[in-house]
C-alpha cells in the first residue's frame, strides 16, 4: 500500500495531481493507494476509475478526506 498526503502540497498552493498519478502508475497489480486531501478529490476519482481503479472515499471530518484507490489484480 502507498499513501500520498496531498494536504501540505495543496496548503502551500501546489498541485499534487502529477505526483499522485506517478504514484498510482508505480503500484503493483492489486496494490492500494491511499490519498489524503483537504476535500473529496472527485476529479481524481474520475480519472483513476477510468483507468480501472475502484475507490472508497471516507470523510475524516474537519474537511479532510481519505480515499483508498484499489488497482485491479
C-alpha positions in Angstrom: 0.0 0.0 0.0 1.2 3.5 -0.8 0.0 6.6 1.0 0.1 10.1 -0.5 -0.8 13.1 1.7 -1.7 15.9 -0.6 -2.8 18.3 2.2 0.6 20.0 2.7 1.1 20.4 -1.0 -2.4 21.9 -1.5 -2.0 24.1 1.6 1.2 25.6 0.1 -0.6 26.4 -3.2 0.9 23.4 -5.1 -0.8 21.0 -7.4 -0.3 17.3 -6.4 -2.1 15.7 -9.4 1.0 14.6 -11.4 2.7 13.2 -8.3 -0.4 11.2 -7.4 -0.6 9.9 -10.9 3.0 8.9 -10.8 2.5 7.1 -7.5 -0.6 5.3 -8.9 1.4 4.2 -12.0 4.1 2.7 -9.8 1.6 0.4 -8.0 1.8 -3.4 -8.4 -1.3 -5.2 -9.5 -3.8 -5.3 -6.7 -2.0 -2.7 -4.6 -3.8 0.1 -2.9 -3.1 3.9 -2.9 -4.4 5.9 0.0 -4.8 9.7 -0.8 -5.3 12.2 2.0 -6.8 15.5 0.8 -8.5 18.6 2.3 -11.6 17.9 0.1 -13.0 14.9 -1.7 -10.9 14.7 -4.8 -13.8 14.0 -7.2 -11.8 14.7 -10.4 -9.0 12.3 -9.3 -11.6 9.7 -8.5 -12.9 10.1 -12.1 -9.5 9.8 -13.7 -8.4 6.8 -11.7 -11.7 5.0 -12.1 -11.4 5.4 -15.9 -8.1 3.6 -15.6 -9.8 0.7 -13.8 -9.3 1.6 -10.2 -12.1 1.3 -7.7 -12.2 3.8 -4.9 -13.7 4.3 -1.4 -13.9 7.8 -0.1 -14.1 8.5 3.7 -14.9 11.8 5.2 -12.5 12.2 8.1 -14.2 15.3 9.4 -12.8 18.9 9.5 -12.8 19.0 5.7 -10.2 16.1 5.4 -10.8 13.1 3.2 -9.2 9.7 2.8 -9.7 7.9 -0.5 -8.5 4.4 -1.0 -7.9 3.5 -4.6 -7.6 -0.2 -5.5 -5.9 -1.3 -8.6 -7.4 -4.4 -10.2 -5.3 -7.5 -9.7 
